[in-house]
Amino acid sequence: MEVSIQLPKNFEEQTVRELLEQEWLVPRKVRHFLRTRKNVLINGEPALFHFPVKSGDIVTLQFEPEDYPTPAILLGDASTIDVLFEDEHLIILNKPIGMKTHPNQPDENDTLLNHLAAYLAAKDQIPYVVHRLDKETSGAILFAKNPFVLPILGRLLERKEIYRRYQAVVSGHLKESLSIRKKIGRDRHDRRKRVIDEQRGDVAVTHVDVANYLKKTNKTTIYCVLETGRTHQIRVHLASIGHPIVGDPLYHSKPVGRLMLHAYELHLTHPFTGQTIVAIASPSLW
C-alpha cells in the first residue's frame, strides 16, 4: 500500500518524525519499518526522519503488507451501497434500516461492512469501521478505506470534531429543546439493552432540538446531536424523559413500525485536504 498526501496550505512546518507520530498517528512499529526501509519520500525523494516538511510538499509513505495485517471480511452485495461521499481515504454511506453495521460472527456476510467490502474489492481496498449505527437506525455512517487513516478519523471522533445530527420522532408532546445528561450502563437483566445508571454508567450527553409537534398523532419531531457516543444513547435518553422513539423495539412500551431514528447529517474536516465535508442522508424522516 502506498499513500501520497500533499500537505495543505495551513500546514505548520515540522519534521517527518513529528508528522508521522503526532499528526498521522502511525504506530511506533510501522514508523520503525518506514525509517529502516527508507519508505518515506518527500516530493519523490527519500527522506530521513529529521527532514522538515512544509505546506505544499507531497509526502509518500510506502507500506509493506506486514505493516498492517489485512482483516478477513466476507464479501456481500455491492449493489446495496449508497455512497454520500468518497475519496481515496474515506467513504460515507447511507445505511438502510434493518442492516447491521458490521458482523458479530466470522461467517456473517449480510452487514453493511460486508457489502462495502464487496464494493471496494474492485478498487483493491478494504473498509474499516470508524463508528457504528444500530441495526434499526438508518442514515449517514463513516468508514475508513485504509488502516492508515483509521486512527486519524478515530481521533476526530474522540475530539468531537465529527458532527452528527439525527432526526427522530418521539411519542408525546416534547415542549422544549433540552440537553440530557445522564450516565448510561448495561442492563444486567437484558444484555441487548442499556439503562440509566448514575453510579456505574458512562457519561452521556444528548442535545435535543424540538422541530414540530404533531397534534393529531401526539408525536414530536426532533433533531438530536451527540456529544458522546454510547450504545443506544439517543434511544435510552429519550425514553428516560418519557418520550421514547416511535417504533423502538427495546425502549418503547408499544412499538409500531420502524424505529424512527435517522442519522441525517455528518460533517467533518478532511484530515489531509482540510476540505469541509457535509453529507446529507436522504430521504429524511419528515
Backbone as numpy.savetxt, mean C-alpha at the origin, in Angstrom:
# Nx Ny Nz CAx CAy CAz Cx Cy Cz
19.02 -8.20 -12.18 18.18 -7.01 -12.18 19.06 -5.77 -12.18
18.73 -4.84 -13.06 19.45 -3.58 -13.13 18.46 -2.44 -12.94
18.83 -1.47 -12.10 17.99 -0.32 -11.83 18.79 0.94 -12.14
18.22 1.81 -12.99 18.85 3.09 -13.31 17.90 4.22 -12.93
18.40 5.17 -12.15 17.57 6.27 -11.66 18.31 7.58 -11.86
17.64 8.53 -12.49 18.20 9.88 -12.60 17.77 10.68 -11.37
18.74 11.21 -10.65 18.45 11.92 -9.41 17.71 13.22 -9.72
16.64 13.53 -8.98 15.77 14.68 -9.30 16.44 16.03 -9.03
15.77 17.09 -9.47 16.32 18.44 -9.38 16.59 18.87 -7.94
15.73 18.44 -7.02 15.86 18.89 -5.63 16.78 17.98 -4.80
17.51 17.10 -5.46 18.37 16.16 -4.74 19.57 16.87 -4.13
19.83 16.59 -2.84 20.97 17.19 -2.14 22.20 16.30 -2.32
23.31 16.92 -2.72 24.53 16.15 -2.98 24.95 15.34 -1.76
25.34 14.10 -2.00 25.80 13.20 -0.94 26.66 12.12 -1.56
27.20 11.24 -0.74 28.03 10.17 -1.28 27.17 8.99 -1.72
27.78 8.12 -2.52 27.09 6.90 -2.93 26.67 6.10 -1.70
27.56 6.00 -0.72 27.25 5.24 0.50 26.02 5.81 1.20
25.95 7.12 1.35 24.79 7.74 2.00 23.52 7.51 1.21
23.63 7.60 -0.10 22.45 7.39 -0.95 21.90 5.98 -0.78
22.76 4.99 -0.86 22.31 3.60 -0.78 21.79 3.24 0.61
22.47 3.75 1.64 22.11 3.36 3.00 20.93 4.15 3.55
20.94 5.47 3.38 19.96 6.32 4.05 18.75 6.65 3.19
18.96 6.83 1.89 17.86 7.22 1.01 17.16 6.00 0.40
17.93 5.05 -0.08 17.35 3.93 -0.81 17.25 2.66 0.02
17.74 2.69 1.26 17.55 1.59 2.22 18.00 0.23 1.69
19.09 0.23 0.94 19.63 -1.04 0.43 20.22 -1.81 1.62
19.85 -3.07 1.80 20.37 -3.85 2.94 21.89 -3.91 2.96
22.44 -4.02 4.17 23.90 -4.01 4.33 24.59 -5.07 3.48
24.04 -6.28 3.49 24.65 -7.38 2.73 24.66 -7.06 1.24
23.58 -6.49 0.74 23.49 -6.16 -0.68 24.45 -5.01 -1.00
24.56 -4.03 -0.09 25.52 -2.93 -0.29 26.94 -3.47 -0.40
27.24 -4.45 0.43 28.58 -5.05 0.41 28.87 -5.66 -0.96
27.90 -6.40 -1.50 28.11 -7.03 -2.81 28.20 -5.99 -3.92
27.39 -4.94 -3.84 27.47 -3.87 -4.84 28.87 -3.25 -4.86
29.42 -3.08 -3.66 30.74 -2.44 -3.56 31.84 -3.37 -4.06
31.83 -4.65 -3.60 32.92 -5.55 -3.96 32.87 -5.96 -5.43
31.68 -6.00 -6.01 31.56 -6.35 -7.43 31.71 -5.13 -8.35
31.78 -3.95 -7.73 31.82 -2.69 -8.49 30.59 -2.56 -9.40
29.44 -2.84 -8.78 28.18 -2.84 -9.51 27.37 -1.56 -9.32
28.06 -0.47 -8.99 27.41 0.85 -8.93 28.06 1.73 -10.00
27.22 2.30 -10.85 27.71 3.18 -11.91 27.09 4.56 -11.74
27.89 5.59 -12.00 27.38 6.96 -12.06 27.60 7.47 -13.48
26.51 7.78 -14.14 26.55 8.21 -15.54 27.34 7.23 -16.41
27.15 5.94 -16.11 27.75 4.88 -16.91 29.15 4.48 -16.51
29.75 5.16 -15.52 31.12 4.86 -15.09 31.11 4.22 -13.71
31.95 3.20 -13.46 32.02 2.59 -12.13 32.33 3.63 -11.05
31.66 3.47 -9.90 31.80 4.47 -8.83 32.15 3.79 -7.52
33.02 4.43 -6.76 33.32 3.99 -5.41 32.32 4.61 -4.44
32.23 4.03 -3.25 31.19 4.46 -2.31 31.42 5.86 -1.75
32.64 6.38 -1.84 32.88 7.73 -1.33 32.66 8.79 -2.41
32.34 8.35 -3.63 32.11 9.31 -4.72 30.83 10.10 -4.42
30.81 11.40 -4.78 29.59 12.19 -4.60 28.60 11.96 -5.75
27.33 12.08 -5.43 26.28 12.06 -6.46 25.45 13.33 -6.28
24.96 13.86 -7.39 24.23 15.13 -7.35 23.04 15.10 -8.29
22.25 16.13 -8.23 21.08 16.26 -9.09 21.46 16.07 -10.56
20.65 15.26 -11.25 20.89 15.02 -12.67 21.72 13.80 -12.97
22.48 13.31 -11.98 23.28 12.11 -12.19 22.37 10.90 -12.41
22.82 9.98 -13.24 22.12 8.72 -13.44 22.88 7.64 -12.67
22.23 7.10 -11.66 22.84 6.06 -10.82 22.29 4.71 -11.24
23.19 3.80 -11.59 22.78 2.46 -12.02 23.29 1.44 -11.02
22.40 0.57 -10.58 22.74 -0.51 -9.65 22.51 -1.83 -10.37
23.53 -2.67 -10.35 23.45 -3.97 -11.02 23.41 -5.06 -9.95
22.23 -5.67 -9.80 22.03 -6.69 -8.77 22.17 -8.08 -9.37
22.69 -9.00 -8.58 22.76 -10.40 -8.97 21.53 -11.12 -8.41
21.15 -12.26 -9.00 19.94 -12.97 -8.53 19.96 -13.31 -7.05
21.15 -13.62 -6.51 21.21 -13.99 -5.09 21.06 -12.80 -4.15
21.15 -11.59 -4.67 21.00 -10.41 -3.81 19.59 -10.32 -3.24
18.62 -10.62 -4.07 17.21 -10.58 -3.66 16.56 -11.89 -4.11
16.39 -12.85 -3.21 15.75 -14.11 -3.59 14.36 -13.87 -4.19
14.05 -14.64 -5.22 12.78 -14.47 -5.91 11.67 -15.25 -5.20
10.59 -14.57 -4.79 9.49 -15.29 -4.13 8.72 -16.15 -5.13
8.19 -17.26 -4.65 7.39 -18.14 -5.51 5.93 -17.71 -5.42
5.38 -17.27 -6.55 3.98 -16.84 -6.61 3.31 -17.55 -7.77
2.23 -18.28 -7.49 1.50 -18.93 -8.56 0.82 -17.87 -9.42
0.80 -18.11 -10.72 0.23 -17.13 -11.64 -1.29 -17.29 -11.70
-1.98 -16.14 -11.64 -3.43 -16.14 -11.74 -3.87 -15.71 -13.13
-4.89 -14.84 -13.17 -5.49 -14.40 -14.42 -5.17 -12.92 -14.65
-4.30 -12.63 -15.58 -3.86 -11.26 -15.83 -5.00 -10.36 -16.31
-6.05 -10.94 -16.89 -7.13 -10.13 -17.44 -7.97 -9.45 -16.36
-7.81 -9.88 -15.11 -8.59 -9.28 -14.02 -7.97 -7.98 -13.50
-6.77 -7.64 -13.96 -6.04 -6.50 -13.42 -6.56 -5.19 -14.00
-6.86 -4.24 -13.10 -7.32 -2.89 -13.46 -6.26 -1.91 -12.97
-5.45 -1.39 -13.88 -4.30 -0.55 -13.52 -4.72 0.91 -13.43
-4.39 1.56 -12.30 -4.65 2.99 -12.13 -3.39 3.82 -12.42
-2.23 3.27 -12.11 -0.94 3.92 -12.40 0.12 2.83 -12.45
1.09 3.02 -13.34 2.19 2.06 -13.42 3.42 2.70 -14.02
4.58 2.40 -13.44 5.86 2.70 -14.07 6.79 1.53 -13.79
8.07 1.69 -14.01 8.97 0.55 -13.87 9.17 0.10 -12.43
8.80 0.93 -11.46 9.06 0.62 -10.06 7.83 0.24 -9.25
6.68 0.81 -9.57 5.49 0.57 -8.74 4.24 0.54 -9.60
3.19 0.00 -9.01 1.91 -0.11 -9.72 0.77 0.04 -8.71
-0.24 0.79 -9.10 -1.44 0.97 -8.27 -2.61 0.34 -9.02
-3.32 -0.54 -8.33 -4.43 -1.27 -8.92 -5.75 -0.87 -8.28
-6.84 -1.15 -9.00 -8.19 -1.01 -8.47 -8.65 -2.43 -8.11
-8.62 -2.75 -6.82 -8.96 -4.11 -6.38 -10.47 -4.33 -6.40
-10.92 -5.42 -7.01 -12.35 -5.70 -6.98 -12.78 -6.22 -5.61
-14.06 -6.06 -5.31 -14.60 -6.57 -4.06 -14.58 -8.10 -4.07
-14.39 -8.69 -2.90 -14.45 -10.14 -2.77 -13.17 -10.86 -3.15
-12.09 -10.13 -3.34 -10.81 -10.75 -3.70 -9.77 -10.46 -2.62
-9.06 -11.48 -2.19 -8.01 -11.29 -1.20 -6.82 -10.56 -1.83
-6.10 -9.83 -1.00 -4.92 -9.12 -1.50 -3.80 -10.08 -1.85
-3.57 -11.06 -0.99 -2.45 -11.99 -1.20 -2.83 -13.37 -0.65
-2.13 -14.41 -1.08 -2.43 -15.76 -0.58 -2.02 -15.92 0.88
-2.74 -16.78 1.57 -2.34 -17.20 2.91 -1.79 -18.62 2.91
-2.01 -19.32 1.80 -1.50 -20.68 1.64 -0.71 -20.76 0.33
0.33 -21.57 0.27 1.18 -21.61 -0.92 0.49 -22.09 -2.19
-0.65 -22.79 -2.06 -1.32 -23.31 -3.25 -2.43 -22.40 -3.77
-2.61 -21.23 -3.16 -3.64 -20.30 -3.62 -3.18 -19.58 -4.88
-4.10 -19.39 -5.82 -3.75 -18.69 -7.05 -4.85 -17.75 -7.53
-5.78 -17.40 -6.63 -6.91 -16.56 -7.03 -6.97 -15.27 -6.21
-5.82 -14.76 -5.81 -5.77 -13.49 -5.09 -5.23 -12.40 -6.03
-5.34 -11.16 -5.58 -4.86 -10.06 -6.42 -3.37 -10.20 -6.72
-2.60 -10.64 -5.75 -1.16 -10.82 -5.97 -0.90 -11.86 -7.06
-1.65 -12.94 -7.07 -1.49 -13.96 -8.11 -1.81 -13.39 -9.49
-2.90 -12.65 -9.58 -3.30 -12.08 -10.87 -2.29 -11.03 -11.34
-1.78 -10.24 -10.39 -0.77 -9.25 -10.75 0.53 -9.93 -11.19
0.87 -11.04 -10.54 2.08 -11.78 -10.94 1.95 -12.26 -12.39
0.75 -12.68 -12.79 0.52 -13.10 -14.17 0.65 -11.91 -15.12
0.12 -10.76 -14.70 0.19 -9.55 -15.52 1.64 -9.11 -15.73
2.45 -9.20 -14.66 3.83 -8.74 -14.73 4.80 -9.77 -15.32
4.36 -11.01 -15.41 5.25 -12.07 -15.91 5.74 -11.76 -17.32
4.87 -11.17 -18.13 5.26 -10.83 -19.50 6.35 -9.76 -19.54
6.48 -9.00 -18.44 7.49 -7.95 -18.36 8.71 -8.40 -17.55
8.70 -9.69 -17.18 9.78 -10.26 -16.38 9.95 -9.51 -15.06
8.80 -9.20 -14.43 8.79 -8.53 -13.13 7.95 -9.33 -12.14
8.16 -9.07 -10.86 7.45 -9.78 -9.80 6.86 -8.76 -8.84
5.61 -8.93 -8.40 5.00 -7.97 -7.48 5.34 -8.24 -6.02
5.35 -7.16 -5.24 5.60 -7.24 -3.80 4.54 -6.40 -3.09
3.98 -6.94 -2.02 2.89 -6.28 -1.30 3.44 -5.14 -0.45
2.89 -3.95 -0.62 3.25 -2.79 0.21 2.27 -2.64 1.36
0.98 -2.75 1.07 -0.06 -2.74 2.09 -1.19 -3.60 1.58
-2.23 -3.80 2.36 -3.30 -4.69 1.94 -4.66 -4.04 2.15
-5.65 -4.59 1.46 -7.05 -4.25 1.69 -7.78 -5.54 2.07
-8.78 -5.41 2.94 -9.58 -6.57 3.30 -10.22 -7.17 2.05
-10.52 -8.44 2.11 -11.16 -9.13 0.98 -12.44 -8.42 0.55
-13.21 -7.94 1.51 -14.51 -7.33 1.21 -14.39 -5.88 0.76
-13.20 -5.29 0.84 -12.99 -3.89 0.48 -12.47 -3.78 -0.95
-12.99 -2.82 -1.69 -12.53 -2.57 -3.06 -11.67 -1.32 -3.10
-11.01 -1.09 -4.25 -10.35 0.19 -4.45 -8.85 0.16 -4.62
-8.25 1.35 -4.46 -6.84 1.59 -4.81 -5.89 0.90 -3.84
-4.93 0.19 -4.41 -3.94 -0.52 -3.60 -2.59 -0.50 -4.33
-1.52 -0.33 -3.56 -0.17 -0.13 -4.10 0.68 -1.38 -3.97
1.40 -1.71 -5.03 2.38 -2.80 -5.02 3.72 -2.29 -5.55
4.79 -2.88 -5.05 6.12 -2.64 -5.62 6.34 -3.63 -6.76
7.15 -3.22 -7.74 7.43 -4.09 -8.88 8.84 -4.67 -8.83
9.58 -4.35 -7.77 10.88 -4.98 -7.56 11.22 -4.89 -6.08
12.11 -5.75 -5.59 12.43 -5.76 -4.16 13.24 -4.55 -3.72
13.86 -3.86 -4.68 14.67 -2.68 -4.35 13.80 -1.54 -3.84
12.67 -1.30 -4.48 11.82 -0.16 -4.09 10.90 -0.50 -2.91
10.74 -1.78 -2.60 9.79 -2.19 -1.55 10.03 -1.51 -0.20
11.25 -1.54 0.37 11.44 -0.88 1.67 11.28 0.63 1.60
11.52 1.23 0.45 11.35 2.68 0.31 9.87 3.04 0.38
9.04 2.28 -0.29 7.59 2.50 -0.22 7.08 2.18 1.19
7.65 1.16 1.81 7.26 0.84 3.18 7.55 1.98 4.14
8.68 2.65 3.94 9.02 3.80 4.79 8.04 4.95 4.56
7.65 5.20 3.32 6.66 6.23 3.04 5.37 5.94 3.79
4.99 4.68 3.80 3.76 4.28 4.49 3.89 4.51 6.00
5.03 4.10 6.57 5.26 4.28 8.01 5.27 5.75 8.40
5.80 6.58 7.53 5.88 8.02 7.81 4.58 8.77 7.48
3.56 8.01 7.09 2.26 8.60 6.73 2.37 9.55 5.54
3.26 9.21 4.61 3.46 10.03 3.42 2.74 9.45 2.20
1.95 8.40 2.45 1.05 7.88 1.42 -0.37 8.16 1.90
-1.06 9.04 1.19 -2.41 9.48 1.59 -3.43 8.51 1.01
-4.31 8.01 1.89 -5.37 7.10 1.46 -6.71 7.59 1.99
-7.64 7.79 1.08 -8.98 8.23 1.49 -10.01 7.20 1.04
-10.87 6.82 1.97 -11.87 5.79 1.73 -13.27 6.39 1.70
-14.14 5.77 0.93 -15.56 6.05 1.00 -16.24 4.93 1.77
-17.27 5.29 2.51 -18.04 4.27 3.23 -19.48 4.75 3.38
-20.37 3.78 3.58 -21.76 4.07 3.91 -22.03 3.37 5.24
-22.49 4.13 6.23 -22.72 3.58 7.56 -24.19 3.64 7.92
-24.58 2.79 8.83 -25.96 2.78 9.31 -26.18 3.96 10.27
-27.38 4.54 10.20 -27.74 5.60 11.12 -27.31 6.98 10.65
-27.65 7.97 11.46 -27.36 9.36 11.13 -26.11 9.81 11.88
-24.99 9.80 11.20 -23.75 10.32 11.78 -23.76 11.82 11.53
-23.92 12.59 12.59 -24.26 14.01 12.45 -23.07 14.92 12.16
-21.88 14.54 12.60 -20.75 15.45 12.40 -19.45 14.70 12.18
-18.53 15.37 11.53 -17.21 14.79 11.30 -16.46 14.66 12.62
-15.57 13.69 12.70 -14.85 13.45 13.95 -13.60 12.62 13.68
-12.75 12.54 14.69 -11.59 11.65 14.66 -11.77 10.61 15.74
-11.62 9.35 15.38 -11.78 8.25 16.33 -10.39 7.78 16.74
-10.13 7.86 18.02 -8.83 7.46 18.57 -9.07 6.38 19.62
-9.07 5.14 19.16 -9.29 4.00 20.05 -8.33 2.89 19.67
-7.70 2.29 20.68 -6.76 1.21 20.42 -7.49 -0.04 19.96
-6.85 -0.78 19.06 -7.46 -1.97 18.48 -6.58 -3.19 18.76
-7.24 -4.26 19.20 -6.54 -5.52 19.45 -7.30 -6.69 18.87
-6.77 -7.88 19.05 -7.41 -9.10 18.55 -8.59 -9.50 19.43
-9.60 -10.06 18.81 -10.72 -10.64 19.54 -10.31 -12.04 19.99
-10.25 -12.28 21.28 -9.78 -13.56 21.80 -10.77 -14.69 21.54
-12.00 -14.33 21.18 -13.03 -15.34 20.97 -13.30 -15.64 19.50
-12.82 -14.77 18.63 -13.03 -14.95 17.19 -11.80 -14.44 16.46
-10.99 -15.33 15.93 -9.70 -14.96 15.33 -9.87 -14.09 14.09
-11.05 -14.08 13.51 -11.29 -13.25 12.31 -11.46 -11.77 12.66
-11.80 -11.49 13.91 -12.24 -10.15 14.26 -11.21 -9.38 15.08
-11.40 -8.06 15.11 -10.64 -7.17 15.98 -11.62 -6.45 16.89
-11.12 -5.97 18.03 -11.97 -5.29 19.01 -11.26 -4.04 19.54
-12.03 -3.14 20.12 -11.43 -2.02 20.84 -10.83 -2.57 22.14
-9.55 -2.31 22.33 -8.83 -2.81 23.51 -7.86 -1.74 23.97
-8.32 -0.89 24.87 -7.50 0.24 25.33 -6.34 -0.20 26.20
-6.37 -1.41 26.73 -5.29 -1.88 27.59 -4.14 -2.50 26.79
-4.46 -3.41 25.87 -3.42 -4.16 25.16 -3.39 -3.88 23.66
-4.30 -3.07 23.17 -4.39 -2.86 21.73 -3.34 -1.89 21.19
-3.29 -1.80 19.87 -2.38 -0.89 19.18 -3.09 0.43 18.90
-2.33 1.52 18.99 -2.89 2.85 18.72 -3.46 2.89 17.31
-4.66 3.44 17.20 -5.34 3.53 15.89 -6.11 4.84 15.83
-5.96 5.56 14.71 -6.62 6.85 14.53 -7.27 6.89 13.16
-8.57 7.17 13.14 -9.33 7.29 11.89 -10.03 8.63 11.86
-9.82 9.39 10.80 -10.49 10.69 10.64 -11.70 10.50 9.72
-12.86 10.93 10.20 -14.12 10.71 9.50 -14.72 12.05 9.09
-15.07 12.16 7.81 -15.68 13.37 7.27 -17.05 13.01 6.70
-18.11 13.59 7.28 -19.47 13.29 6.84 -19.74 13.94 5.48
-20.27 13.15 4.55 -20.60 13.66 3.22 -22.08 13.98 3.10
-22.96 12.99 3.43 -24.39 13.22 3.22 -25.20 12.23 4.05
-26.33 12.69 4.56 -27.26 11.81 5.28 -28.38 11.41 4.34
-28.60 10.10 4.21 -29.65 9.57 3.34 -30.86 9.25 4.21
-31.76 10.22 4.33 -32.85 10.13 5.28 -33.77 8.94 5.01
-34.05 8.67 3.74 -35.00 7.60 3.41 -34.52 6.23 3.89
-33.22 6.02 3.85 -32.67 4.71 4.26 -31.98 4.77 5.62
-31.93 5.94 6.21 -31.26 6.15 7.50 -29.81 5.67 7.45
-29.10 6.16 6.42 -27.68 5.84 6.26 -26.92 7.13 6.02
-25.62 7.10 6.29 -24.77 8.28 6.10 -23.58 7.91 5.21
-23.34 8.73 4.20 -22.14 8.53 3.37 -21.00 9.35 3.97
-19.82 8.75 4.04 -18.69 9.39 4.70 -17.40 9.14 3.93
-16.39 9.95 4.24 -15.02 9.70 3.82 -14.19 9.40 5.07
-13.23 8.52 4.95 -12.33 8.20 6.05 -10.88 8.31 5.59
-10.05 8.89 6.44 -8.61 8.95 6.19 -7.90 8.28 7.35
-7.01 7.36 7.04 -6.28 6.62 8.07 -5.02 7.35 8.49
-4.83 7.46 9.80 -3.56 7.95 10.32 -2.67 6.77 10.69
-3.32 5.64 10.98 -2.61 4.38 11.23 -3.25 3.32 10.33
-2.66 2.14 10.30 -3.16 1.13 9.39 -3.38 -0.22 10.05
-4.25 -0.27 11.04 -4.52 -1.53 11.73 -5.53 -2.38 10.94
-5.45 -3.69 11.14 -6.40 -4.59 10.49 -7.83 -4.22 10.88
-8.71 -4.08 9.88 -10.13 -3.77 10.08 -10.35 -2.44 10.79
-9.37 -1.54 10.72 -9.43 -0.31 11.53 -10.71 0.49 11.31
-11.02 0.83 10.06 -12.20 1.65 9.80 -13.46 0.92 10.25
-13.52 -0.36 9.97 -14.70 -1.14 10.30 -14.93 -1.20 11.81
-13.86 -1.47 12.55 -13.98 -1.57 14.02 -14.29 -0.21 14.64
-13.62 0.83 14.18 -13.84 2.16 14.73 -15.28 2.64 14.52
-15.80 2.47 13.31 -17.15 2.95 13.04 -18.19 2.13 13.80
-17.98 0.83 13.91 -18.90 0.00 14.70 -18.87 0.41 16.16
-17.69 0.84 16.64 -17.55 1.18 18.06 -18.32 2.44 18.46
-18.65 3.28 17.48 -19.42 4.50 17.79 -20.89 4.35 17.39
-21.29 3.10 17.11 -22.69 2.84 16.81 -23.09 3.06 15.38
-22.13 3.17 14.48 -22.42 3.38 13.06 -21.62 2.39 12.22
-21.97 1.09 12.29 -21.22 0.09 11.51 -21.41 0.31 10.01
-20.42 -0.15 9.25 -20.50 -0.03 7.79 -21.57 -0.97 7.25
-22.38 -0.45 6.38 -23.44 -1.25 5.76 -22.82 -2.46 5.05
-23.42 -3.63 5.27 -22.96 -4.85 4.61 -21.77 -5.51 5.26
-21.33 -5.02 6.41 -20.15 -5.60 7.06 -20.51 -6.94 7.69
-19.93 -8.05 7.19 -20.31 -9.37 7.70 -19.77 -9.68 9.10
-18.82 -8.90 9.57 -18.23 -9.15 10.88 -18.71 -8.19 11.96
-18.97 -6.94 11.61 -19.21 -5.93 12.63 -20.59 -5.27 12.55
-21.44 -5.72 11.64 -22.81 -5.21 11.54 -23.76 -6.32 11.98
-24.74 -5.99 12.83 -25.65 -7.00 13.33 -26.58 -7.54 12.25
-26.83 -6.73 11.20 -27.70 -7.15 10.11 -27.06 -6.80 8.76
-26.00 -7.53 8.38 -25.33 -7.20 7.12 -26.18 -7.56 5.91
-26.31 -6.63 5.00 -27.06 -6.85 3.76 -26.23 -6.31 2.60
-26.03 -7.13 1.56 -25.28 -6.70 0.39 -23.78 -6.66 0.64
-23.07 -5.95 -0.22 -21.62 -5.86 -0.14 -21.19 -4.97 1.01
-19.95 -5.13 1.46 -19.37 -4.21 2.41 -19.19 -2.86 1.73
-19.82 -1.83 2.25 -19.81 -0.52 1.60 -18.58 0.28 2.05
-17.42 -0.24 1.67 -16.14 0.41 1.98 -15.27 0.33 0.74
-14.75 1.48 0.30 -14.04 1.57 -0.96 -12.84 2.50 -0.81
-11.65 2.00 -1.15 -10.44 2.83 -1.11 -10.45 3.71 -2.34
-10.96 4.93 -2.19 -11.28 5.79 -3.32 -10.06 6.51 -3.89
-9.16 6.98 -3.02 -8.01 7.76 -3.47 -6.73 7.27 -2.82
-5.64 7.33 -3.58 -4.31 7.04 -3.05 -3.35 8.04 -3.68
-2.66 8.82 -2.83 -1.71 9.83 -3.30 -0.33 9.52 -2.72
0.71 9.73 -3.49 2.06 9.68 -2.96 3.00 10.45 -3.87
4.13 10.83 -3.31 5.21 11.43 -4.10 6.17 10.33 -4.50
6.40 10.20 -5.79 7.26 9.12 -6.27 8.64 9.25 -5.64
9.16 8.17 -5.04 10.43 8.27 -4.31 11.65 8.57 -5.18
11.56 8.36 -6.49 12.71 8.60 -7.36 12.54 9.82 -8.26
11.36 10.05 -8.76 11.14 11.16 -9.69 10.62 12.42 -9.02
10.05 12.29 -7.82 9.43 13.44 -7.16 8.05 13.76 -7.71
7.57 12.96 -8.67 6.25 13.17 -9.26 5.15 12.93 -8.24
4.13 13.79 -8.26 2.96 13.58 -7.41 2.00 12.65 -8.15
1.72 11.51 -7.55 0.84 10.51 -8.15 -0.50 10.54 -7.43
-1.56 10.71 -8.17 -2.92 10.70 -7.62 -3.71 9.63 -8.36
-4.10 8.58 -7.64 -4.86 7.49 -8.23 -6.28 7.51 -7.68
-7.27 7.55 -8.57 -8.68 7.52 -8.18 -9.28 6.21 -8.65
-9.88 5.48 -7.71 -10.45 4.16 -8.03 -11.95 4.30 -8.29
-12.34 4.14 -9.53 -13.75 4.21 -9.90 -14.27 2.81 -10.19
-15.61 2.58 -10.08 -16.60 3.60 -9.69 -16.61 3.82 -8.19
-17.06 5.00 -7.78 -17.16 5.29 -6.36 -18.42 4.64 -5.79
-18.60 4.69 -4.49 -19.77 4.07 -3.86 -21.03 4.89 -4.10
-20.88 6.19 -4.43 -22.08 7.02 -4.64 -21.82 8.08 -5.71
